Amino acid sequence: MKHMTRKATRHVNQNEGLIFEKSSERKAAWKLPPLDVPEVDASLLLRESERKDLGNMPEVSEIEIIRHFTRLSTWNYAIDLGMYPLGSCTMKYNPRVNEAVARVEGIANGHPYQPEKISQGALQILKTLSECLIEITGMDAITLQPAAGAHGEMTGLLMVRAYHHSRGEPRKKILIPDSAHGTNPATAAMVDYAVENLKSDSRGMVDVSALAAQMNEDVAALMLTNPNTLGVFEQDIHKIADILHAKGGLLYMDGANMNALVGKARPGDFGVDLMHLNLHKTFSTPHGGGGPGSGPVAIKKILEPFLPKPVVVTNPDGTLGFDYNRPQSVGRVRAFYGNFGMFVRALAYIQANGPEGLRQTTEDAVLNANYIRKGLEGTYDLPYSTPTMHEVVFSDKLQAKEGVRTMDIAKRLIDYGFHPYTTAFPLIVPGAMMIEPTESESVEEMDLFIEAMKSIALEVEEDPQTVRDAPHSTRVSRLDETAAARKPVLRWKPAVK
Ligand SMILES: *Cc1c(COP(=O)(O)O)cnc(C)c1O
C-alpha cells in the first residue's frame, strides 16, 4: 500500500472526494449524430422554459459512470451474496423465476389507467392472488392495497375502528404484548388509540390471566404476532381469542411471521379476525432498501363492509372489474391498487411451490432455525427455552460480562461475511440476538454461520476490543444509524468549484 500513488488507491481510500468527484469539464457519456432533419420552429419547443444553466451536473464518461455505480454496488451486502439472518425480517431468497414473470411485457407495461376491459389479465392476477392468500390464512376476504406490513396494520386498525363505530360503541384501547414489533404500538397511536401493554409470561407467551384481567369493553382489539417475536407459538391462542370475543373485542394478528405457519396452520382457524401479510417476507418478493413492499390485510366476514375500495368483483357478464360503491369502506389507502409488481412475484412464488412446496418451505424454515439454535446453545445465552419456530432469540448475557454487547457481535459478523442478525427487539430480551435463517440456507451456509458466531464468542474472551471496534473490513466502520434514518443524505452534491 505504501508505494501506491494517491490515484491508485481509489479503491481503498476513504476520501469521499476521490470516490465521488469524477467530473471534469466537457466530458460526456453521449454523442449525437449531426442533425439530418429540418430544424423545428423554435417557438414550438417552448424555448422560454429551456434550461440553460444545468447547475453543477457532473461531466463524466460512460465507463466512469458504469464503474462508479458498479463499485458502489459491491460495497453492499445482499441475500445474493450470502446468508442474511435478520430476524423477523424473513430475508429469504427471491427466486429468479419471479423476476422473469414480473417482466413479461403485458404485465410489466400494464398501466393503472387502462380501462378495465383491457386489464382483465391484471385483474385476474389480483383475484387469483387474493384467493390464494385467503386460502393460506383461512380468512374470508382481503385487500391487497397496503404498501407494507406497517401500512397493513394501519389499514387493519382503521377497519377495526370503523367496525366498532358502526356498532355504536367506539372503543379507546388496543392491547399489545411487550414482545411486539415497534410498528404495532406506533400504528395504534397513529389511528388514535391508546396503547395498553400486555405482559409476557416466563414461557415468552401472552399471560392469559393478565389478559383476562385487562380485557374490558374499552378494548377495540389485541394486536398479536403469532408466532411471536421470540419465535414462539402462542399456544393459548384459542383462549386468547375467546377472552377477546367475549367482551366484543377483535383479534388482530401481525402476520410478519407467517413463514412459520404457511401450509401448517391457518390464523382464520384459530380465532383471528384480521391480519396483515408481508409479501416481501413470507412470499419472497424482493426486500430491503426501503421497498416496494406489500402488506395485504385478510379479514373475516364481519369486517368486509369496511375494506378499502375499490374491491375486485366479477361482473354479471363474467368479466372482472372494480366495485367503488362501498359506502362503509375506510376509503382508499394507496394510489391505484397497491404495488402490483409485488403481487405478480408473490403469485409466481405461490404457484411455483404449490401447496406441498409451501408446506415444505415452512418445515425447512423451522428446521433451519432449530439447527442454528442447537448449534449455538451453550455458546450464547438462550433466555427462553420454549420450542423455536422459524427464528431463535439468544441474548448477549454471557458476552456482556466482557463488555461486549449484541451490537458489537452483530457488527463483527460483517467481518466474517454475514449480514448482522436483528438487535433491536424483542424488548423483553435485553441484548437480543434474533436470528432467522429462513428455508433458503443450506446446511453448509448455516455451518459457516455457526462457526463464525462461535469464533466471535472466543474472540470476546481473548480479544474483546477487536469485537468492540468491528467491523474492520468495510469502507466505513460504525455509522450513526439514527442519523442515517432521520437525516438521510439521498443525493450527493458535487463540491462547489
Ligand atoms: C417486519 C415487521 C413488521 C413491519 O412490516 P413492514 O413490512 O416492514 O412495514 C411488523 N411486525 C413484525 C413482527 C415484523 O417483523
PDBQT file of the ligand as one rigid body, heavy atoms in Angstrom, charges set to zero:
ROOT
HETATM    1  C1  LIG A 501     -41.431  -6.521   9.535  1.00  0.00    +0.000 C 
HETATM    2  C2  LIG A 501     -42.407  -6.495  10.660  1.00  0.00    +0.000 A 
HETATM    3  C3  LIG A 501     -43.416  -5.525  10.730  1.00  0.00    +0.000 A 
HETATM    4  C4  LIG A 501     -43.488  -4.348   9.782  1.00  0.00    +0.000 C 
HETATM    5  O1  LIG A 501     -43.591  -4.718   8.468  1.00  0.00    +0.000 OA
HETATM    6  P1  LIG A 501     -43.031  -3.790   7.280  1.00  0.00    +0.000 P 
HETATM    7  O2  LIG A 501     -43.407  -4.536   6.064  1.00  0.00    +0.000 OA
HETATM    8  O3  LIG A 501     -41.572  -3.656   7.499  1.00  0.00    +0.000 OA
HETATM    9  O4  LIG A 501     -43.732  -2.464   7.399  1.00  0.00    +0.000 OA
HETATM   10  C5  LIG A 501     -44.340  -5.627  11.741  1.00  0.00    +0.000 A 
HETATM   11  N1  LIG A 501     -44.265  -6.605  12.666  1.00  0.00    +0.000 NA
HETATM   12  C6  LIG A 501     -43.296  -7.551  12.640  1.00  0.00    +0.000 A 
HETATM   13  C7  LIG A 501     -43.287  -8.628  13.686  1.00  0.00    +0.000 C 
HETATM   14  C8  LIG A 501     -42.333  -7.519  11.645  1.00  0.00    +0.000 A 
HETATM   15  O5  LIG A 501     -41.343  -8.415  11.628  1.00  0.00    +0.000 OA
ENDROOT
TORSDOF 0
